[in-house]
Amino acid sequence: MPRIDPNTVSEPTGGGASARDCGGGSKSLVPVAYIVRTVNTQKGPREVMDVGFVCIKDYEEGNDEGSVLKISFWLTDASLWVLNRLCDALGNSQPYDTDSDADMGRVFALGAVRAMVSVSERQGEKRTFHQYEVSPYDWSAETYTSVDPTTGAPIFDEASTAMIRSAEEHFARRFRPASASPAPSNGGYSGSTGGTQGGGYRDDDIPF
């Protein structure tokens, strides 16, 4: 273990602060990071994609702008359509490979999406966690006040851009595999495959 001198250790500033958890309701969300991991189930290992989002507009007037949330998508053949609902709402019309950092980075960089977010609490060993869900039918295209005339990509204002950058830093730490240093990234998007993790998933939660 490293030796620590309490007289020289300094706390992190800026991006080191913990991000706020998002609340429920109608939000404008920007995907800022993702990671693919493998979980054990009673019927064998299954892949899950965790996508990190930041809220840039709270339509419920709940002051959730700048807060973050993670939503998980099963990558089984029977459930890929759920992830595709998100990608379609983002405006993607091109084929993409969930194993490709370049493909997923391109799709998730398309902009923001409007979603009706549901949040519940899950008790962990040491603290309570927020668990987020969005119905596959509750993703919809977002409208923008300004777009790039050449590419059609949305132009975010200064405040939204700052929220996005802060959330990218947050998820770069949160999604970093234990064995990876520094965190893998692709234009701000973590895109790595973590190790196999324990269950906590019922088989009836998974579309096989």
N, C-alpha and C positions, 0 to 999 in steps of 0.2 A: 504494500500500500504506500502511496506517496506521503511524504512528510509535509505538513501544512504549518506555515507560520501565520498565526492570526493577525500579525501586525502588517502583513503585506498582501493578504488576500482581499480583493475588492469585489464588490457585487457587480453583476452585469448591468449595463444601462441600455436604454432604448428598447431594441428587439428582445431583450431578455425577459421583459415583463410577461406575465401570463395573460393570454387572451381571454376575453369574456365568452362564456357559453351563450349561444343564441337561444331565444325563446321560440314559442310556437306561433303559428299564424302565417299570413301571406307575406312573403319576403321576395326581394330581388337578390339572387345569389350568384356569385362568381366562383367557379371551380378553380382552385389555386394549387392543388397538389393531389397526388394519388399514390397508392401503394398496393401491390398485389401480394396477398399472403395465402398460405395454405392452412386450413383448419382441419382437425380430425373430427369425423362424424362416425356414427355407428355403422354407416355404409362405406366408410373409407374416407380418404382425404378429398377435400373439395377446395377449389380456389375462390377467394373473395377479393373484390376490389373495394378498398376504402377510398372514398373521395372526400377531400377537405374543401369546404366552402367558406366564403366570407359573405356576410350580409352587407350590401351597400345601400339598400333602401328597405325600410320597414313600413309596409302598407297598413299595419295594425297600430301605428303610432306608439309602438312599445319601446322606442329608443334602442333598438337592437343593431343599428348601423355600426359596423366595425367588429361585431361579434362573429364567432366561428362555430361551425358544426361539422360533424363527420357523418356521412351516409354510406352504408355498405351495400354492394351489389354482388349477388352470386354470379359466378361465371360458368355455371353449368349450361349445357345446350338448351335446356328447357326454360332457362331464366334470362338468357341474353337479351330478350326483347325488352326487359325492364330497363336495363342500362341504355338500350337503344332509344327508349322514350326520352331519356334525358338528352342524349346526343342529338336527337331530332329536334327537340325544343331549342337547343343551342344553335340550330341552323345547319347542322352537318348533313350533307347529301352525298358524301363520298364514302367508299368502303374504308374500313379501318380494322386494325388488328389489335386486340387487347394486350398482346404480348409485345407490341411495338411502342417504345417510348415516343418515337417521332410521331406516330399516328395519334396516340392519345394526347400528346402535348398539343398537336394541331387542333384536335377537336375541342379540347378544354380551353384553348386560347380564343375560341370564337366569340366569347363575350359573357353576358349574364343570362340568367334564366329566371323566370318567375315560378315560385313553388308555394304550395300550401304545406307547411311544416308541422308535423306532429312530434311532440316530445314527451318522453316518459322517463322515470327514474329507475335505475338498476343499482342494487346494492352490491358493492365490491367488498373485498376483504378489509380495506382500510377506509374507504370513503364511498359516497354515492355518486354514480355517474349518470349523465344524461344520455339517453338513447334516442336517436332521431330517425324518423321515417317520413318519406314522401310517397304517396300513392303513385303508381305508374301513370295514372291519368291526371295527376295534379302538377305535372310539369308543363309549362307553356312558354311560348316565345316572349321575350321581353322587348319593349319598345325603347328607343333611344332618342334623345334630343339632338345628338350629333353623331355622324358617322363619317368615316374616311371616304371621300368621293371616288377614290381609285379602287380600294379593296372592299369597301362596304363594311369594314370592321368598326365596331363602336368606339367612340372616343370618350373616355371617362374623364370626369372633371378632376380637379386636383385632390379634393377630399376623398373621392372614391379610389383614386390611384394610390393614395397613401394607405387606405384600408387594405387594398389588395397586396401591396408590398409588405405590410406588417403581417398579414395572414400568411404570406408565402414564407416568411422567416419563421413564424410559429410552427407551421406544418413541416418545414425542413427539419426542425428538431424533433417534432412529435413522430414523424413517419420514418425517421432514420433507423435502419436495422441495427441491432446491437453490435454487429460485426463491421459496420460501415463507418468510415471516418475519412474524409468528410461525407456528409449526406449526398447520395447521388441526386443529380438534378438534370433537367432538360428544359432550359428556358424558364426556370422557376417551378417546374413540375417534377416532384419526386416520382420516380418510376421504377421501383425496384421490387424484387421478389423476396419477401422475408422468409424466415424458417417456418417449419410446421409448428402450429400452435394448438394448444388444447381446445377442447370442445366448448361446452356451454351452449351449443346449438342442438335443438331437437330436430330429428329427421323431418318432422312435418313442417318445419320452417323452410326447408330447402326444396325448390322445384327440381327434381332429379330428371 
